[in-house]
Amino acid sequence: MLLAIDTSAGTDVAIVTPHGRVLAERRSADTRHHAEAVGGAIAEVLADAGLSPQHISQVVGGMGPGPFTGLRVGVAAARTFAFARGVRFIAMPSHDAAAHEWRAAHPEAAGDLLVTTDARRGELACSRYEEGLLVASSCELHRPDAVPDSANRFDTRTISAAHLALAWLDREIHGLEAEANSIIYLRGADAVPSNGPKRVTG
């Protein structure tokens, strides 16, 4: 079983089978109290699915882009759970979940896809997925009036942990590796905006 955790927006936790069946999900749209929410959400999805921690064989963590503090909470929870259980931790960009969700809802759509999430400070975090590709070709910060054109666009305020796990399963099917185990911060803590999201290992 896969446990998926993402706190790049709100707090989202899900249990998904290796065959892609979603057994349980918990979502909180609160963008400030991830630390209080994530532990309870993990316990609740395990209970809803009728599972114990021993049933989890892989943990998928959403690595952003996202704000510094909230993002670290989810990544730390996912890494800690995987370490405690001695199972594999899989790092995945959070926008991959949104891209998977949009494509599942629009199977006939052609062309590239631009996923955007709120980057705060009047900016959007934008990831471009070329047609047919599962991995983003770019991830950048843009003002809303300067977002690049694309054939399709998905502006989302939430990231689905279930779709994060499903995006990983799609990568496995296509023989693609997980991302490097590095967090994609929108900005450093209390730092001025950079030209793009910052990846930090550790």
C-alpha positions as CSV (number, residue, x, y, z in Angstrom):
1,M,0.0,0.0,0.0
2,L,1.1,3.6,-0.7
3,L,0.8,6.4,1.8
4,A,0.9,9.8,0.1
5,I,1.3,13.1,2.0
6,D,1.4,16.7,0.6
7,T,1.4,20.0,2.5
8,S,2.4,22.3,-0.4
9,A,-1.1,24.0,-0.2
10,G,-3.4,22.6,2.6
11,T,-2.8,19.2,4.2
12,D,-3.6,16.2,2.0
13,V,-3.1,12.5,2.9
14,A,-4.3,9.4,1.1
15,I,-3.9,5.6,1.0
16,V,-3.7,4.1,-2.5
17,T,-3.2,0.5,-3.5
18,P,-0.4,-0.5,-5.8
19,H,-3.0,-1.0,-8.5
20,G,-4.3,2.6,-8.3
21,R,-7.4,2.2,-6.1
22,V,-7.9,5.1,-3.6
23,L,-8.8,3.6,-0.3
24,A,-9.0,6.7,1.9
25,E,-8.3,10.5,1.7
26,R,-8.2,13.4,4.2
27,R,-8.0,17.0,3.2
28,S,-7.7,20.3,5.1
29,A,-7.7,23.5,3.2
30,D,-6.0,25.3,6.1
31,T,-2.7,26.7,4.8
32,R,-1.2,27.5,8.3
33,H,-1.7,24.5,10.6
34,H,-0.1,21.6,8.8
35,A,1.8,20.4,11.9
36,E,-1.5,20.0,13.8
37,A,-3.3,18.4,10.9
38,V,-0.9,15.9,9.3
39,G,-0.5,13.4,12.2
40,G,-4.3,13.1,12.7
41,A,-4.9,12.8,9.0
42,I,-2.4,9.9,8.7
43,A,-4.1,8.1,11.6
44,E,-7.5,8.7,10.1
45,V,-6.7,7.4,6.6
46,L,-5.2,4.3,8.0
47,A,-8.3,3.7,10.1
48,D,-10.6,4.4,7.2
49,A,-8.7,1.9,5.0
50,G,-8.7,-0.7,7.8
51,L,-4.9,-0.8,7.8
52,S,-2.1,-0.4,10.2
53,P,1.3,1.2,9.6
54,Q,2.7,-2.2,8.9
55,H,0.7,-2.4,5.7
56,I,2.4,0.6,4.1
57,S,5.1,-0.4,1.6
58,Q,5.9,3.0,0.1
59,V,5.5,6.6,1.2
60,V,5.1,9.3,-1.5
61,G,5.9,12.8,-0.4
62,G,4.9,16.0,-2.2
63,M,8.1,18.1,-2.5
64,G,6.5,21.3,-3.7
65,P,6.7,24.0,-4.9
66,G,5.3,25.4,-1.7
67,P,6.0,27.8,1.2
68,F,8.9,27.0,3.4
69,T,7.3,26.1,6.7
70,G,4.2,24.3,5.6
71,L,6.1,22.2,2.9
72,R,8.7,21.1,5.4
73,V,6.0,19.7,7.7
74,G,4.6,17.3,5.2
75,V,8.0,16.2,3.8
76,A,9.3,15.6,7.4
77,A,6.2,13.5,8.2
78,A,6.6,11.4,5.1
79,R,10.3,10.9,5.5
80,T,9.8,10.0,9.2
81,F,7.0,7.5,8.5
82,A,9.1,5.8,5.8
83,F,12.2,5.7,8.0
84,A,10.3,4.3,11.0
85,R,8.7,1.6,8.9
86,G,11.9,0.9,6.9
87,V,10.1,1.4,3.6
88,R,10.9,3.4,0.5
89,F,10.4,7.2,0.5
90,I,9.4,8.5,-3.0
91,A,9.9,12.2,-3.7
92,M,7.4,13.7,-6.2
93,P,6.8,17.3,-7.3
94,S,3.4,18.4,-6.0
95,H,2.4,19.8,-9.3
96,D,2.6,16.3,-10.8
97,A,-0.5,15.5,-8.7
98,A,-2.4,18.4,-10.2
99,A,-1.3,17.5,-13.8
100,H,-2.5,13.9,-13.2
101,E,-5.8,15.1,-11.8
102,W,-6.4,17.4,-14.8
103,R,-5.5,14.9,-17.4
104,A,-7.7,12.3,-15.7
105,A,-10.6,14.7,-16.1
106,H,-9.7,15.7,-19.6
107,P,-8.5,12.5,-21.4
108,E,-9.1,13.9,-24.9
109,A,-7.3,17.2,-24.4
110,A,-4.3,17.8,-26.7
111,G,-1.3,20.1,-26.2
112,D,0.8,21.2,-23.3
113,L,-0.5,21.8,-19.8
114,L,0.4,24.6,-17.4
115,V,-0.3,23.9,-13.7
116,T,-0.4,27.0,-11.4
117,T,-0.6,27.3,-7.7
118,D,-0.6,30.4,-5.4
119,A,3.0,31.4,-4.7
120,R,2.0,34.3,-2.5
121,R,3.5,37.8,-2.7
122,G,1.4,38.3,-5.9
123,E,3.0,35.5,-7.8
124,L,2.0,32.1,-9.2
125,A,4.2,28.9,-9.3
126,C,3.9,27.5,-12.8
127,S,4.9,24.1,-14.1
128,R,4.7,23.2,-17.7
129,Y,4.0,19.7,-18.9
130,E,4.5,19.1,-22.6
131,E,2.0,16.9,-24.4
132,G,2.4,13.3,-23.5
133,L,5.1,13.9,-20.9
134,L,4.7,13.0,-17.2
135,V,7.5,15.2,-16.0
136,A,7.4,19.0,-16.0
137,S,9.7,20.7,-18.4
138,S,9.9,23.8,-16.3
139,C,8.8,25.3,-12.9
140,E,8.9,29.1,-12.6
141,L,7.4,31.9,-10.6
142,H,5.4,34.5,-12.6
143,R,3.1,37.4,-11.9
144,P,-0.5,36.6,-12.9
145,D,-0.4,39.0,-15.9
146,A,2.9,37.4,-17.1
147,V,2.0,33.7,-17.0
148,P,3.2,32.0,-20.3
149,D,0.6,30.9,-22.8
150,S,-0.3,27.2,-23.0
151,A,-2.8,25.0,-24.8
152,N,-4.3,24.0,-21.4
153,R,-4.1,25.5,-18.0
154,F,-5.1,24.3,-14.5
155,D,-5.2,26.8,-11.7
156,T,-5.6,25.0,-8.5
157,R,-5.7,25.8,-4.8
158,T,-5.4,22.2,-3.6
159,I,-3.0,19.3,-4.2
160,S,-4.5,15.8,-4.1
161,A,-2.3,13.3,-2.3
162,A,-4.2,10.5,-4.0
163,H,-3.3,11.9,-7.4
164,L,0.3,12.3,-6.2
165,A,0.4,8.5,-5.6
166,L,-1.3,7.8,-8.9
167,A,1.2,10.1,-10.7
168,W,4.0,8.0,-9.2
169,L,2.3,4.8,-10.3
170,D,2.2,6.2,-13.8
171,R,5.9,6.9,-13.7
172,E,6.5,3.3,-12.6
173,I,4.5,2.0,-15.5
174,H,6.6,4.1,-17.9
175,G,9.9,3.2,-16.3
176,L,10.6,6.7,-15.0
177,E,12.4,7.3,-11.8
178,A,11.3,9.4,-8.8
179,E,12.6,12.9,-8.5
180,A,15.7,13.8,-6.5
181,N,15.0,13.8,-2.8
182,S,15.0,17.6,-2.6
183,I,12.4,20.1,-1.5
184,I,11.2,22.7,-4.0
185,Y,10.7,25.9,-2.0
186,L,9.0,28.9,-3.5
187,R,11.5,31.0,-1.5
188,G,13.8,30.5,1.4
189,A,12.6,31.4,4.9
190,D,12.2,35.2,5.0
191,A,14.1,35.6,1.8
192,V,13.4,37.9,-1.1
193,P,11.7,36.3,-4.1
194,S,14.1,34.6,-6.5
195,N,13.8,34.0,-10.2
196,G,12.2,30.6,-9.6
197,P,11.5,27.9,-7.0
198,K,14.5,26.8,-5.1
199,R,15.4,23.1,-4.6
200,V,17.0,22.2,-1.3
201,T,18.3,18.8,-0.4
202,G,17.7,17.7,3.1
